[in-house]
Amino acid sequence: MSAVSARRAVSISGFVLAIGSAASFALSGIFASALMAAGWSAGAAVTTRVVFASLVLLPPTLIMLRGSWSQVRRAWKSIVMFGVLAVGVCQLAFFLAVQYIAPSLALLIEFMGPVLLMLFIWARTRRSPGGVTLVGAGIAVLGLIAVSGLAVGGALHPLGIFFGLLAAVGAASYFALGAKSDHGIAALPFTGLGLAVAAVVLVAASAFGVLPFAVSNADTTIAGAAVPAWVAVAGLVLISTVLSYVLGVAAARRLGATVASFTGYSEPMFGILWTIALLAIVPTGWQWVGAGLIIAGVVTVKIGESVSARRRSARTSVSAPRRDRDH
C-alpha cells in the first residue's frame, strides 16, 4: 500500500470512528433524561455514568498497561488534564448549565469548544487557519444554532452562559488531549485512566454537595417502554460513555484535534435522529436545516484542512531543492 493510500485509509477510519463516537454520545440525552424523569438527579446520573464507565475500562486498561507504567508516569499531566477538564469539568459544567438555561442552548455553547480549540491553536502557533476552514467553522456554528432552536429565540442567564463556556473548554480539551499520542499510551487505556481521574472528581463534587445526588428504583421509560433503571444506566455507561470516549480518542489520533472536533458537530444531528427513532418526536424545519449545515460545515473543514496540508507540502518540496543548491 502506498503512503497516499495509507493516509487515505487512516482518514476514512478516523471519520468512521468519529461518527460512531458522536452517535454514541448523542444517546446520552435519551438515557439520562429517562433516569431524571424517574427521579434521578443530574448529578447522580453523570457521576454514576463516569464511575461505572471507569470500572468497566479498568481491567483492559491494567492489562494493556503491563510493563508500560513508565509511559504513564511521563504522561501523568495529560492524563490528569484529560480526566479533570475533558471529562469531569465538561460533564459537571454542562449539568450545572442546564439548571439555568435550556439544554439545547447549553449544548450549543458546549459545542463552541471546537471553535475555541481552533482559536487556541491559532494563537499558540501564530498560524491562521485557511479561509475554507474558517468558512466551514462558520457554517457548522450556524447549523448548531438552527438545531438548538436558538434561531427562534431563547433566554440567556449569566450563570448558564458561564457554565456552558466552561463546558466548551472541557470539550476543546477533550479533542486536544485525546489527539496526543507522543506518550505512547493507546486510546483505550488513556481513556480508562482519564475516566478514573474524572470519577474521583465527580464523586468528590457529589460528596461535598456541589452536585445534588439522588437516585430512584422506579422504572424508566425508553422508546415508550417501561424498563428497569439499570437498563438506562447500562446504556448510559456502556454506549454513551465507554464506547463513545474510546472511539472519540481513537478518531482524534487519526484525524487530528481540529478535524475530529468539528466532526463532533454531527452529535446534535444524531440527537435528532435518536429522538425520532426512540421518542417519536419529529424535529422542526429549522432543525433539519441545521443538520444539513452541520454536515456541510464538517465537509468544508475537512476540505480546508486538506488544502492547507497540500500547500504546506508544496512549499516544503519547493524549498528543499533551493537548500540543496545553496550547499
C-alpha positions as CSV (number, residue, x, y, z in Angstrom):
1,M,0.0,0.0,0.0
2,S,1.4,3.4,-1.0
3,A,1.8,6.2,1.5
4,V,-1.1,8.2,0.0
5,S,-3.4,5.1,0.2
6,A,-2.3,4.5,3.8
7,R,-3.1,8.1,4.8
8,R,-6.5,7.9,3.0
9,A,-7.3,4.7,4.8
10,V,-6.4,6.3,8.2
11,S,-8.5,9.3,7.4
12,I,-11.5,7.2,6.4
13,S,-11.3,5.0,9.5
14,G,-10.9,8.2,11.6
15,F,-14.1,9.6,10.2
16,V,-16.0,6.3,10.8
17,L,-14.7,6.3,14.4
18,A,-15.6,9.9,14.9
19,I,-19.2,9.4,13.6
20,G,-19.6,6.4,15.8
21,S,-18.5,8.4,18.8
22,A,-20.9,11.2,18.0
23,A,-23.8,8.8,17.5
24,S,-23.0,7.1,20.9
25,F,-22.6,10.4,22.7
26,A,-26.0,11.6,21.3
27,L,-27.8,8.7,23.0
28,S,-26.7,10.0,26.4
29,G,-29.5,12.5,26.4
30,I,-32.1,9.8,25.9
31,F,-30.7,7.6,28.7
32,A,-30.1,10.5,31.1
33,S,-33.5,12.1,30.6
34,A,-35.1,8.8,31.2
35,L,-33.3,8.4,34.5
36,M,-34.1,12.0,35.6
37,A,-37.7,11.6,34.7
38,A,-37.7,8.6,37.0
39,G,-36.4,10.6,39.9
40,W,-32.6,10.7,39.5
41,S,-30.8,14.0,39.9
42,A,-28.5,15.2,37.2
43,G,-25.5,14.9,39.5
44,A,-26.3,11.2,40.2
45,A,-26.7,10.5,36.5
46,V,-23.4,12.0,35.5
47,T,-21.5,10.6,38.5
48,T,-22.9,7.1,38.0
49,R,-22.1,7.3,34.3
50,V,-18.4,8.1,34.8
51,V,-17.7,5.9,37.8
52,F,-19.1,2.8,36.3
53,A,-17.5,3.5,32.9
54,S,-14.1,3.8,34.6
55,L,-14.7,0.5,36.4
56,V,-15.7,-1.2,33.1
57,L,-12.4,0.0,31.5
58,L,-10.3,-0.8,34.5
59,P,-9.4,-4.4,33.6
60,P,-8.5,-3.8,29.9
61,T,-6.6,-0.7,31.0
62,L,-4.5,-2.6,33.5
63,I,-3.9,-5.4,31.1
64,M,-2.8,-3.1,28.2
65,L,-0.5,-1.1,30.5
66,R,1.5,-4.1,31.8
67,G,5.2,-3.1,31.5
68,S,4.3,0.4,30.4
69,W,3.9,2.3,33.6
70,S,6.9,4.4,32.8
71,Q,4.9,5.9,30.0
72,V,2.0,6.6,32.4
73,R,4.4,8.4,34.7
74,R,5.7,10.5,31.8
75,A,2.1,11.3,30.6
76,W,0.6,11.9,34.0
77,K,-0.1,15.6,33.3
78,S,-2.0,14.8,30.1
79,I,-4.0,12.0,31.9
80,V,-4.9,14.3,34.8
81,M,-5.9,17.2,32.5
82,F,-8.0,14.8,30.3
83,G,-9.8,13.4,33.3
84,V,-10.3,16.8,35.0
85,L,-11.1,19.0,32.0
86,A,-12.2,16.8,29.2
87,V,-14.5,14.6,31.3
88,G,-15.0,15.9,34.8
89,V,-15.3,19.7,34.2
90,C,-17.1,19.2,30.9
91,Q,-19.8,16.9,32.3
92,L,-20.1,18.8,35.6
93,A,-20.3,22.2,33.9
94,F,-22.9,21.0,31.4
95,F,-25.2,19.7,34.1
96,L,-24.8,22.9,36.0
97,A,-25.5,25.0,32.9
98,V,-28.9,23.2,32.3
99,Q,-30.1,24.3,35.7
100,Y,-30.1,27.9,34.3
101,I,-30.7,27.6,30.6
102,A,-32.3,25.2,28.2
103,P,-30.4,22.0,27.4
104,S,-30.4,22.9,23.7
105,L,-28.7,26.2,24.4
106,A,-26.2,24.6,26.8
107,L,-25.3,22.1,24.1
108,L,-24.8,24.8,21.6
109,I,-22.5,26.7,23.9
110,E,-20.6,23.5,24.8
111,F,-20.1,22.7,21.1
112,M,-18.4,26.0,20.7
113,G,-15.4,24.0,22.0
114,P,-14.0,23.2,18.6
115,V,-14.1,26.9,17.7
116,L,-12.3,27.7,20.9
117,L,-9.8,25.0,20.0
118,M,-9.1,26.4,16.6
119,L,-8.6,29.9,18.1
120,F,-6.3,28.5,20.7
121,I,-4.2,26.7,18.1
122,W,-4.2,29.9,16.0
123,A,-3.0,32.0,19.0
124,R,-0.4,29.4,20.0
125,T,1.1,28.7,16.6
126,R,0.6,32.2,15.2
127,R,-0.6,30.4,12.0
128,S,-4.1,31.4,10.9
129,P,-6.5,28.8,9.6
130,G,-7.2,28.8,5.9
131,G,-10.2,30.7,4.6
132,V,-12.0,27.5,3.7
133,T,-11.6,26.2,7.3
134,L,-13.0,29.4,8.7
135,V,-15.9,29.2,6.3
136,G,-16.6,25.6,7.4
137,A,-16.5,26.6,11.0
138,G,-19.0,29.4,10.4
139,I,-21.3,27.0,8.6
140,A,-21.2,24.4,11.4
141,V,-21.9,27.1,14.0
142,L,-24.9,28.3,12.0
143,G,-26.1,24.6,11.9
144,L,-25.8,24.3,15.6
145,I,-27.8,27.5,16.1
146,A,-30.6,26.1,13.9
147,V,-30.5,22.6,15.6
148,S,-30.6,24.1,19.1
149,G,-33.6,26.3,18.3
150,L,-31.8,29.5,19.2
151,A,-32.7,30.9,15.8
152,V,-36.3,31.2,17.1
153,G,-35.4,32.8,20.4
154,G,-34.1,31.7,23.8
155,A,-33.5,33.1,27.3
156,L,-29.9,33.7,28.4
157,H,-28.8,33.5,32.1
158,P,-25.3,34.7,33.0
159,L,-24.5,31.6,35.1
160,G,-25.8,29.3,32.4
161,I,-23.6,31.0,29.8
162,F,-20.6,30.8,32.2
163,F,-21.0,27.1,32.9
164,G,-21.7,26.5,29.2
165,L,-18.5,28.2,28.2
166,L,-16.7,26.1,30.9
167,A,-18.1,23.0,29.3
168,A,-16.9,24.3,26.0
169,V,-13.3,24.5,27.4
170,G,-13.7,20.9,28.5
171,A,-14.9,19.8,25.1
172,A,-12.0,21.6,23.4
173,S,-9.5,19.9,25.8
174,Y,-11.1,16.5,25.0
175,F,-10.1,16.7,21.4
176,A,-6.8,18.4,22.0
177,L,-5.6,16.0,24.7
178,G,-7.2,13.0,23.0
179,A,-5.3,13.7,19.8
180,K,-1.9,13.5,21.5
181,S,-0.1,10.1,21.1
182,D,3.5,11.0,21.6
183,H,3.3,9.5,25.1
184,G,2.8,6.0,23.6
185,I,-0.4,5.1,25.5
186,A,-3.1,3.5,23.4
187,A,-6.5,5.1,23.1
188,L,-8.3,2.6,25.4
189,P,-6.0,2.7,28.4
190,F,-5.6,6.5,28.1
191,T,-9.4,6.9,28.2
192,G,-9.6,4.4,31.1
193,L,-7.1,6.4,33.1
194,G,-8.8,9.7,32.3
195,L,-12.2,8.4,33.3
196,A,-10.7,7.1,36.6
197,V,-9.5,10.6,37.3
198,A,-12.9,12.1,36.4
199,A,-14.7,9.6,38.6
200,V,-12.7,10.9,41.6
201,V,-13.5,14.5,40.7
202,L,-17.3,13.8,40.3
203,V,-17.5,11.6,43.5
204,A,-15.9,14.5,45.4
205,A,-18.2,17.0,43.9
206,S,-21.2,14.9,44.9
207,A,-19.8,14.2,48.4
208,F,-19.3,18.0,49.0
209,G,-22.8,18.8,47.7
210,V,-21.7,20.6,44.5
211,L,-23.8,18.1,42.6
212,P,-27.1,17.0,44.2
213,F,-27.1,13.2,44.4
214,A,-30.5,11.4,44.3
215,V,-31.3,8.0,42.8
216,S,-34.5,6.1,42.4
217,N,-35.5,2.4,41.9
218,A,-38.5,3.4,39.7
219,D,-38.7,2.1,36.2
220,T,-37.6,4.3,33.4
221,T,-39.3,4.8,30.0
222,I,-37.3,4.4,26.8
223,A,-38.9,4.3,23.4
224,G,-42.3,4.2,25.0
225,A,-41.5,1.0,27.0
226,A,-41.0,0.8,30.8
227,V,-37.7,-0.8,31.6
228,P,-35.7,-1.1,34.9
229,A,-33.4,1.7,35.8
230,W,-30.4,-0.5,35.4
231,V,-31.1,-0.7,31.6
232,A,-30.8,3.0,31.2
233,V,-27.7,3.1,33.4
234,A,-26.1,0.3,31.3
235,G,-26.9,2.2,28.1
236,L,-25.5,5.4,29.5
237,V,-22.3,3.7,30.8
238,L,-21.5,1.2,28.0
239,I,-22.8,3.0,24.9
240,S,-22.7,6.7,25.7
241,T,-19.5,6.8,27.8
242,V,-17.2,3.8,27.3
243,L,-17.8,3.3,23.6
244,S,-18.1,7.0,22.8
245,Y,-15.0,8.1,24.6
246,V,-12.8,5.3,23.3
247,L,-14.0,5.8,19.7
248,G,-13.5,9.6,20.1
249,V,-9.9,9.4,21.3
250,A,-9.1,6.9,18.6
251,A,-10.6,9.2,16.0
252,A,-8.8,12.2,17.2
253,R,-5.5,10.4,16.8
254,R,-6.2,9.6,13.2
255,L,-7.8,12.9,12.2
256,G,-6.1,15.4,14.4
257,A,-7.7,17.6,17.0
258,T,-9.3,20.2,14.7
259,V,-10.9,17.9,12.2
260,A,-12.1,15.4,14.8
261,S,-13.6,18.2,16.9
262,F,-15.6,19.6,14.0
263,T,-16.8,16.1,13.1
264,G,-18.2,16.1,16.6
265,Y,-20.7,18.7,15.3
266,S,-22.7,15.7,14.0
267,E,-23.7,14.8,17.5
268,P,-26.8,17.2,17.5
269,M,-27.8,15.7,14.2
270,F,-27.7,12.2,15.7
271,G,-29.6,13.6,18.7
272,I,-32.4,14.5,16.3
273,L,-32.3,11.0,14.7
274,W,-32.4,9.2,18.0
275,T,-35.3,11.5,19.1
276,I,-37.3,10.4,16.1
277,A,-36.5,6.7,16.5
278,L,-36.9,6.4,20.2
279,L,-39.2,9.2,21.3
280,A,-41.2,9.6,18.1
281,I,-40.7,13.4,18.2
282,V,-40.3,14.9,14.7
283,P,-37.8,17.8,14.5
284,T,-38.8,21.3,13.2
285,G,-37.8,22.6,9.8
286,W,-35.0,24.7,11.4
287,Q,-33.5,21.6,12.9
288,W,-33.5,19.8,9.6
289,V,-31.8,22.8,8.1
290,G,-29.3,22.8,10.9
291,A,-28.5,19.1,10.4
292,G,-27.7,19.8,6.7
293,L,-25.5,22.8,7.7
294,I,-23.6,20.7,10.2
295,I,-22.7,18.1,7.6
296,A,-21.8,20.8,5.1
297,G,-19.6,22.6,7.7
298,V,-17.7,19.4,8.6
299,V,-17.0,18.5,5.0
300,T,-15.9,22.1,4.3
301,V,-13.5,22.0,7.3
302,K,-12.0,18.7,6.0
303,I,-11.5,20.2,2.6
304,G,-9.9,23.3,4.2
305,E,-7.5,21.1,6.2
306,S,-6.6,19.1,3.1
307,V,-5.9,22.2,1.0
308,S,-3.7,23.7,3.8
309,A,-1.8,20.4,4.1
310,R,-1.2,20.2,0.4
311,R,0.0,23.9,0.3
312,R,2.4,23.2,3.2
313,S,3.7,20.1,1.4
314,A,4.2,22.0,-1.8
315,R,6.1,24.8,-0.1
316,T,8.4,22.2,1.6
317,S,9.1,20.4,-1.7
318,V,9.9,23.7,-3.4
319,S,12.2,24.9,-0.6
320,A,14.2,21.7,-0.4
321,P,15.9,21.9,-3.9
322,R,16.8,25.5,-3.1
323,R,18.6,24.4,0.1
324,D,20.4,21.7,-1.9
325,R,21.6,24.3,-4.5
326,D,22.8,26.6,-1.7
327,H,25.0,23.7,-0.4
